[in-house]
Amino acid sequence: MPIRRLDPILVDRIAAGEVVERPSSAVKELIENALDAGASRIDVAIEEGGKKLIRVIDDGCGMDAHDLALAVERHATSKIPDGDLTNIATLGFRGEALPSIAAVADLSIETRASGAPHGFSILVEAGEKRGLVASAWPRGTRIEARALFAATPARLKFLKTERAETAAVVDVVKRLALAHPEVRFAFGADSGALFDYAACGCDRARRIAQVLGEEFRANAIEIDAAREGVKLSGLASLPTFNRGNAQMQYVYVNGRPVRDKLFAGAIRAAYLDFLSSDRHPVVALFVDCDPRIVDVNVHPAKAEVRFADPGLIRGLVVGALKQALDEKSHRSADTSARAAIEALMRGNSARHHAPPQANWEVARSPYAPSGFAESPQAAFDAGAPMADASAHEAPAGESDAPLGAARAQLHETYIIAQTQDGLVIVDQHAAHERIVYEKLKRQREETGVARQMLLIPIVVDLDASRMEALAPALDELGALGLVLEPFGPGAVLIRESPAILGEIDCKRLVEDIADLLAEAGDARGLSRKLDHVLATCACHHSVRAGRRLSAAEMNALLREMETTPGAGQCNHGRPTYVELKLADIEKLFGRR
């Protein structure tokens, strides 16, 4: 067939596919234009997930007739007057947003420049531009996109449900609102989604609380670091305040929301010691740097960036997060305590309204440790094993310590300690696992892990896949105090083990490490997973649930927790303790 030029409208629709993938893409572009126009208030409304209507109204500088006519032309923009793509200080710059939206929707714009006697409006239907018309629009700009993708029905088939598209639009608005606390953001949808964030000036923490909730701010650590002219600020959650996916991670570069593998990997690396691989922290991080060291012209959607020195950025993010976590992660998120109180309150309410001889049960919190308060009488059953620490006088000042003085051991698993203004419930296994893990890490870094020779070497049989994963890592495991030798096909011989672990089940330890390396799929990268191996060692050595502790042992564990980095959570991100304030306990008994 002969080569021919495509119809200009078809060209625009093809190009629009790179910019406007779904309704949320259009909303993002329109809000960014409003922010670049200096808006102090932005109102967003959608219908049917944005497929029927997208409306964005701002009180920015507006446009005159000449600018409005050019605004719907491809590659027409006011954002880079000097044409320097290495120094972009605006969110938009490609001149593609409005023409792309106009190519796949019916677009109408009403605008009025500051100081102009009247405004103007323009309509673009199915890619056909109509003439300018005088308008009485008072100030700023109103843009409406109707019947999105009506001219390209094939695109409609790839959109998700109305609920999912609405959620995507909400996420876009929230991400942009987080970066601009000085702007008021209002959002409404026919599905009922609604919010209105008042302008906060320069108070970024307040905007974060508006968008992500006070609960996040109360369980987050402040981040403030700088390196070689690059500044990092924001909030990062305590490890025990985590989610099942990374959707609650908000990262900005010079005010631009980005989704970049560099940051995702850096955040994951910083929390590696504190969270299991299937849990993710909540963060709101802001990177401010010279625009010349970052390339935002990577993709038409402008969601990805490239840095001149990615190692510098990664090092800054990982270092700042790790330092903050080391300093503050002795705290545990208060969500566990609130969940426990709410569960007990529901149990009290059920008992109050239940008929005589009812079979009551306390609602169990999803955050509560396994086995805690399974029934109203479980904690106070006379037959339940409990080590009583009250008979032993706590050393002077111990009751004033952050985690208080041990008073009892509940079900030989949980330590009950009295603090100045409440009580603390400690999971003895999780707490001791963190303590041993940190000791192993410190020993490895300072002097190397001390080893002890086994009187009788132990033979461990492994299947082919685990043996293949373990074999290349023998030298590195030896540096961790675990000395293994090949012992014929499909077996290894354990000659030495880490001294700090004492008497442990060495065979099971080696099997677990082999499983870890086989699952990782890259034995050569073991150096990046040494902490995981140490965590496995720590788990094997930790005080087990079901072991009775003396009062002295319980208090010693509490004191070690207070001086151990990351003691607020175990190596898997679960809380090691729950703190209940006296005021909350008094509410349970109607004293408040």
C-alpha positions in Angstrom: 0.0 0.0 0.0 1.2 3.6 -0.7 2.5 5.7 2.2 0.2 8.6 3.0 -0.1 11.3 5.7 -2.4 10.6 8.5 -5.3 12.9 9.2 -4.2 15.7 11.6 -7.0 14.8 14.0 -6.0 11.1 14.0 -2.4 12.2 14.7 -3.6 14.2 17.7 -5.5 11.2 19.0 -2.5 8.9 18.6 -0.3 11.4 20.4 -2.9 12.0 23.1 -2.6 8.3 24.1 0.8 9.0 25.6 -0.5 11.9 27.8 -4.1 11.0 28.6 -4.2 7.3 29.5 -7.2 7.5 31.8 -9.4 10.3 33.4 -6.9 10.7 36.3 -4.2 11.6 33.7 -6.4 14.5 32.4 -7.1 15.7 35.9 -3.4 15.7 36.7 -2.5 17.8 33.6 -5.3 20.3 34.3 -4.4 20.8 38.0 -0.7 21.3 37.1 -1.7 24.0 34.6 -3.8 25.7 37.4 -0.8 25.5 39.8 1.5 27.0 37.2 -1.0 29.8 36.7 -0.5 30.8 40.4 -3.9 29.6 41.6 -4.7 29.9 45.3 -7.9 27.7 45.0 -8.6 24.7 42.8 -12.0 23.0 42.6 -12.2 19.6 40.9 -15.4 17.8 40.0 -16.0 14.6 38.1 -18.9 12.4 37.0 -18.8 8.6 36.2 -15.2 8.4 37.2 -14.3 11.2 34.9 -15.6 9.6 31.7 -18.7 11.8 31.6 -17.3 15.0 33.0 -14.1 16.5 34.3 -14.3 20.1 35.6 -11.3 22.1 37.0 -11.8 25.6 38.1 -9.0 27.9 39.4 -8.5 31.5 40.4 -5.1 31.8 38.6 -3.9 34.5 36.2 -6.2 33.4 33.4 -5.5 33.9 29.7 -6.2 36.6 27.1 -7.7 35.9 23.7 -4.3 35.3 22.0 -3.1 32.9 24.6 -6.4 31.0 24.7 -6.3 30.4 21.0 -2.8 29.0 21.2 -3.5 27.0 24.3 -5.3 24.3 22.4 -2.6 24.0 19.8 0.0 21.2 20.2 3.4 22.2 21.6 2.3 25.8 22.4 3.3 26.7 26.0 4.3 29.7 28.1 6.4 27.5 30.5 9.8 27.6 28.9 10.2 31.1 27.4 14.0 30.6 26.9 13.7 27.1 25.5 16.0 25.6 28.1 14.9 22.1 28.9 17.6 21.7 31.5 16.1 24.4 33.8 12.4 23.6 34.1 10.8 25.3 37.1 7.1 24.6 36.2 5.0 21.4 36.4 4.0 21.7 32.8 6.3 22.5 29.9 5.5 20.2 26.9 2.5 22.1 25.6 0.6 18.8 25.1 -2.0 18.7 27.9 -4.9 20.7 26.5 -4.6 19.6 22.8 -4.3 16.0 24.0 -7.5 16.2 26.1 -9.2 18.0 23.3 -8.3 15.2 20.9 -10.2 12.6 23.0 -13.0 14.6 24.6 -15.2 17.6 24.1 -13.2 20.5 25.7 -14.6 23.9 26.7 -12.5 26.6 28.3 -13.7 29.9 29.9 -11.0 32.2 31.1 -10.3 35.8 32.0 -6.9 37.4 32.4 -6.3 39.6 35.4 -7.4 43.2 34.8 -9.2 42.4 31.5 -12.6 43.9 30.8 -14.1 40.5 30.0 -13.2 36.9 29.5 -13.2 34.5 26.5 -14.3 31.0 25.9 -13.4 28.4 23.3 -14.9 25.0 22.4 -13.1 22.0 20.8 -15.4 19.2 19.8 -14.0 15.9 18.5 -10.7 17.7 17.7 -12.5 20.5 15.7 -11.7 24.0 17.2 -14.5 26.5 17.3 -13.9 30.3 17.3 -13.4 32.5 20.4 -16.4 33.9 22.1 -16.6 36.7 24.7 -17.4 35.5 28.2 -18.5 36.9 31.5 -16.3 34.5 33.4 -15.2 36.6 36.5 -11.6 35.4 37.1 -9.2 32.6 36.5 -10.1 29.6 34.3 -12.7 26.9 34.1 -12.0 23.9 32.0 -14.5 21.1 31.3 -13.8 17.9 29.4 -16.9 15.9 28.5 -17.4 12.4 27.0 -13.8 11.4 27.5 -12.7 8.8 24.8 -16.1 9.0 23.1 -14.3 9.4 19.8 -12.0 6.5 20.6 -14.3 3.8 22.0 -11.5 1.2 22.0 -9.9 3.2 24.8 -13.0 3.0 26.9 -12.7 -0.8 27.0 -9.4 -0.5 28.8 -10.8 1.7 31.6 -11.5 0.1 34.9 -14.8 0.4 36.9 -16.2 3.8 37.7 -15.2 3.2 41.4 -11.6 2.4 40.4 -11.3 5.4 38.1 -12.7 7.7 40.8 -10.2 6.4 43.3 -7.4 7.1 40.8 -8.6 10.7 40.3 -8.8 11.1 44.1 -5.2 9.8 44.4 -4.0 12.3 41.8 -5.7 15.3 43.5 -4.3 14.3 46.9 -0.8 13.9 45.6 -0.8 17.3 44.1 -2.5 18.8 47.2 0.3 17.4 49.4 2.9 19.3 47.5 1.1 22.6 47.6 -0.2 23.4 51.1 -0.6 27.1 50.1 -3.4 26.2 47.8 -7.0 25.3 48.7 -8.1 22.0 47.1 -11.8 21.0 46.8 -13.0 17.8 45.2 -16.4 16.4 44.4 -17.8 13.4 42.5 -21.2 12.0 41.8 -20.2 8.8 43.6 -20.1 10.7 46.9 -16.3 11.2 47.2 -15.8 14.7 48.7 -13.1 16.7 50.5 -12.0 20.2 50.9 -8.5 21.0 52.1 -8.1 24.5 53.4 -4.9 26.4 52.5 -2.2 26.0 55.1 0.4 28.5 54.0 3.8 27.0 54.5 2.6 24.5 57.1 3.4 21.3 55.2 2.8 19.1 58.3 -0.7 20.4 58.6 -1.5 19.6 54.9 0.0 16.1 55.4 -2.4 15.6 58.3 -5.3 16.8 56.2 -4.5 14.4 53.4 -3.0 11.4 55.2 -4.7 11.8 58.5 -3.7 12.8 62.0 -3.0 9.1 62.7 -0.2 9.1 60.3 1.3 12.3 61.6 1.1 11.0 65.2 3.0 7.8 64.1 5.6 9.4 61.8 9.2 10.5 62.1 10.3 13.9 60.8 12.9 13.7 58.0 15.3 16.6 57.5 18.6 16.1 55.7 20.8 17.6 53.1 23.8 16.5 51.0 25.7 18.4 48.3 22.9 20.9 47.6 20.1 18.4 47.7 17.5 18.8 50.5 15.2 16.0 51.8 12.3 16.7 54.1 9.0 15.2 55.1 7.5 12.5 57.3 8.1 8.7 57.4 6.0 6.3 59.4 7.2 4.2 62.2 7.7 0.6 61.0 4.7 -0.6 63.0 2.5 1.8 61.0 2.6 0.1 57.6 0.4 -1.0 54.7 0.1 -4.0 52.5 1.1 -2.1 49.3 3.2 1.0 48.4 0.2 3.2 47.4 0.7 5.4 50.5 4.2 6.5 49.5 4.2 10.1 48.2 7.5 11.4 46.8 8.1 14.8 45.2 11.0 16.3 43.3 10.8 20.1 43.3 7.1 20.0 44.0 6.4 17.4 41.2 4.8 14.1 42.3 6.9 11.2 40.9 6.7 7.4 40.8 10.2 6.3 40.3 12.0 3.0 41.0 15.0 4.9 42.5 12.9 6.1 45.4 10.9 2.9 45.7 14.1 1.0 46.1 15.7 3.5 48.5 12.6 3.4 50.8 12.5 -0.4 50.8 16.3 -0.5 51.6 15.9 1.9 54.5 13.1 -0.2 56.1 14.8 -3.5 55.3 15.7 -4.1 58.9 12.2 -3.3 60.2 9.6 -4.7 57.8 9.0 -8.0 56.0 8.9 -7.9 52.2 5.1 -7.8 52.0 4.7 -4.7 54.2 5.3 -1.1 53.2 5.8 2.1 55.1 3.8 5.3 54.6 6.0 8.2 53.6 5.6 11.8 52.3 9.1 12.9 51.1 10.1 16.1 49.4 13.3 16.4 47.4 14.4 20.0 46.6 17.4 20.5 44.3 18.7 22.5 41.4 16.5 21.8 38.3 19.6 21.4 36.3 20.6 18.1 38.0 17.2 16.4 37.3 15.7 15.6 33.9 11.8 15.7 34.0 11.5 15.3 30.3 11.7 11.5 30.4 8.1 10.6 29.6 5.0 12.5 28.4 3.2 11.8 31.7 6.1 13.5 33.6 5.8 10.9 36.4 9.4 9.7 36.0 12.6 11.6 36.5 16.3 11.0 36.0 19.1 12.4 38.1 22.6 13.4 37.0 23.9 11.5 40.1 21.3 8.9 41.1 23.7 7.5 43.7 23.7 10.8 45.6 19.9 10.8 45.8 19.6 7.2 46.8 22.3 7.6 49.4 20.6 10.7 50.8 17.2 9.0 51.0 18.5 5.7 52.5 20.8 7.5 55.0 18.3 10.0 56.2 15.5 7.4 56.7 17.9 4.9 58.4 19.2 7.6 60.8 15.7 8.7 61.7 14.6 5.2 62.3 17.6 4.4 64.4 16.9 7.4 66.6 13.1 7.1 66.8 12.1 3.5 66.1 12.2 2.5 69.8 8.6 3.9 69.6 5.7 1.6 68.6 2.7 3.0 66.7 -0.2 3.8 68.9 -2.6 2.1 66.5 -2.2 -1.2 68.3 -3.1 0.4 71.7 -6.2 2.1 70.2 -7.3 -1.1 68.5 -7.0 -2.9 71.8 -8.9 -0.3 73.7 -11.7 -0.3 71.1 -11.9 -4.1 71.2 -12.2 -4.0 75.0 -14.8 -1.2 74.9 -16.9 -3.2 72.4 -16.5 -6.2 74.8 -17.7 -4.1 77.7 -20.6 -2.8 75.7 -21.6 -6.3 74.7 -21.5 -7.5 78.4 -23.5 -4.5 79.5 -26.4 -5.2 77.0 -26.2 -9.0 76.9 -28.9 -11.1 78.6 -28.1 -13.1 81.7 -25.8 -16.1 81.2 -24.8 -14.9 77.8 -21.7 -16.4 76.2 -19.6 -13.1 75.9 -16.5 -12.7 73.7 -14.2 -9.7 73.4 -13.9 -8.6 69.7 -10.3 -9.3 68.8 -8.2 -6.5 67.3 -6.4 -7.3 64.0 -3.4 -5.6 65.5 -3.5 -7.4 68.9 -0.8 -10.1 69.5 -1.9 -13.7 69.0 -3.4 -15.2 72.1 -4.1 -11.8 73.9 -7.5 -11.4 75.5 -9.2 -14.3 73.6 -12.0 -14.1 76.1 -13.0 -11.7 79.0 -11.7 -14.2 81.6 -8.6 -15.4 79.8 -6.2 -12.9 81.3 -7.6 -13.5 84.8 -8.2 -17.3 84.8 -6.9 -18.7 88.1 -5.6 -21.7 86.3 -3.7 -19.8 83.7 0.1 -19.9 84.2 1.4 -16.5 85.3 4.8 -15.5 86.7 4.1 -12.9 89.4 6.8 -10.1 89.6 5.0 -8.1 92.2 6.5 -10.1 95.0 10.0 -8.9 93.9 10.7 -5.3 94.7 11.7 -3.5 91.5 15.1 -1.7 91.7 14.9 2.0 92.5 13.9 4.1 89.5 12.8 1.2 87.4 9.1 2.2 87.7 10.0 5.5 86.2 11.7 4.0 83.2 10.0 4.4 79.8 8.8 0.8 79.8 8.2 0.6 83.5 8.7 -2.3 85.9 7.6 -5.8 85.2 4.7 -7.0 87.3 3.6 -10.3 85.8 4.1 -12.7 82.9 0.9 -13.5 81.1 0.5 -17.0 79.5 4.2 -17.3 79.6 4.3 -15.1 76.5 3.5 -11.5 77.4 5.2 -9.3 80.1 3.0 -6.9 81.9 4.8 -3.8 83.1 3.6 -0.8 85.1 4.6 2.6 83.9 4.1 6.0 85.5 0.9 6.7 83.6 -0.4 3.3 82.5 0.8 -0.2 81.6 2.9 -1.9 78.8 2.3 -5.3 77.4 5.4 -6.8 75.8 5.7 -9.7 73.4 8.8 -11.4 74.9 9.8 -13.3 71.8 9.4 -10.3 69.4 11.3 -8.0 71.8 14.2 -10.4 72.4 14.4 -11.2 68.7 15.1 -7.5 67.9 17.6 -7.2 70.7 19.6 -10.2 69.5 19.4 -9.1 65.9 20.9 -5.6 66.8 23.7 -7.2 68.8 24.6 -9.5 65.9 24.7 -6.5 63.5 26.8 -4.5 65.9 29.2 -7.4 66.4 29.5 -8.0 62.7 30.4 -4.4 62.0 32.8 -3.9 64.9 34.8 -7.2 65.4 33.1 -9.8 63.2 30.7 -12.4 64.6 32.4 -14.6 67.2 32.2 -18.3 66.5 32.0 -21.4 68.6 33.1 -24.9 67.4 30.6 -27.7 67.7 31.9 -30.7 69.6 30.2 -33.0 67.1 29.7 -31.6 63.5 26.2 -31.8 62.2 25.2 -33.0 58.8 22.4 -31.3 57.0 20.8 -32.9 53.9 19.3 -30.4 51.4 17.5 -30.8 48.1 19.2 -29.7 44.8 17.6 -26.2 44.7 18.6 -25.3 48.2 22.0 -26.7 47.9 22.6 -24.8 44.7 21.6 -21.5 46.4 23.7 -22.2 49.5 26.9 -23.3 47.9 28.1 -20.0 46.6 27.4 -18.3 49.9 29.5 -20.5 52.2 32.4 -17.9 52.6 30.0 -15.1 53.4 28.1 -17.3 55.9 31.5 -18.0 57.6 31.9 -14.3 58.1 28.7 -14.4 60.0 29.9 -17.1 62.3 28.3 -20.0 60.6 31.0 -22.3 59.2 29.7 -24.9 56.7 31.6 -27.4 54.5 30.3 -29.4 51.5 29.7 -33.0 52.6 29.1 -35.0 49.5 26.3 -34.4 47.1 23.2 -32.7 48.6 24.7 -32.2 52.1 26.7 -29.7 54.2 28.6 -30.1 57.5 28.1 -27.6 60.2 31.4 -27.1 62.1 31.0 -23.7 63.9 28.0 -21.5 64.8 27.7 -17.9 66.0 28.8 -17.8 69.7 26.2 -15.2 70.7 23.4 -17.7 69.8 24.5 -20.2 72.4 22.8 -23.6 72.0 20.4 -23.6 69.1 19.0 -26.0 66.6 21.8 -25.5 64.0 20.2 -27.9 61.5 17.0 -26.0 61.4 18.9 -22.7 61.1 20.8 -23.8 58.1 17.6 -25.1 56.4 15.9 -21.8 57.0 18.9 -19.9 55.5 18.9 -22.2 52.5 15.2 -21.5 52.0 15.9 -17.7 52.2 18.6 -17.9 49.6 16.7 -20.1 47.3 13.7 -17.8 47.4 15.9 -14.8 46.8 17.0 -16.4 43.5 20.4 -14.7 43.6 23.0 -16.2 45.8 25.7 -13.9 44.4 23.8 -11.0 46.0 24.0 -12.4 49.5 26.0 -9.4 50.7 22.8 -7.4 50.2 20.9 -9.9 52.3 23.2 -10.5 55.2 20.8 -8.7 57.6 18.1 -11.1 56.6 20.4 -14.0 57.5 21.2 -12.4 60.8 17.4 -11.9 61.4 16.9 -15.6 60.9 19.7 -16.3 63.4 18.1 -13.9 65.9 14.7 -15.6 65.6 16.2 -19.0 66.4 17.9 -17.7 69.5 15.2 -15.5 70.9 13.2 -16.2 74.1 10.3 -18.4 72.9 6.7 -17.8 73.7 5.8 -20.3 76.5 9.0 -19.8 78.5 8.6 -18.7 82.1 10.8 -15.7 83.0 11.8 -14.5 86.4 11.1 -10.9 87.6 14.8 -10.1 87.1 14.8 -11.5 83.5 11.7 -9.6 82.6 13.1 -6.3 83.9 16.4 -6.9 82.2 14.5 -7.4 78.9 12.7 -4.2 79.4 15.9 -2.2 80.1 17.6 -3.7 77.0 14.6 -2.7 74.9 14.9 0.9 76.0 18.5 1.1 74.7 18.1 -1.0 71.5 17.6 0.7 68.2 14.3 -0.3 66.5 13.0 -2.0 69.7 9.5 -0.8 68.9 9.1 -3.6 66.4 10.4 -7.0 65.6 12.3 -7.8 62.4 9.0 -8.4 60.6 7.4 -5.0 61.4 5.1 -6.3 64.2 5.0 -4.3 67.4 7.0 -5.6 70.3 4.8 -3.8 72.9 1.5 -2.1 73.3 1.2 0.8 75.7 -2.2 1.6 77.4 -2.5 4.9 79.2 -4.2 5.1 82.6 -6.8 7.4 81.2 -7.8 4.8 78.6 -8.0 2.1 81.2 -10.2 4.3 83.4 -12.6 4.7 80.5 -13.1 0.9 80.5 -14.4 1.1 84.0 -16.5 4.2 83.6 -14.2 6.4 85.7 -14.0 8.9 82.8 
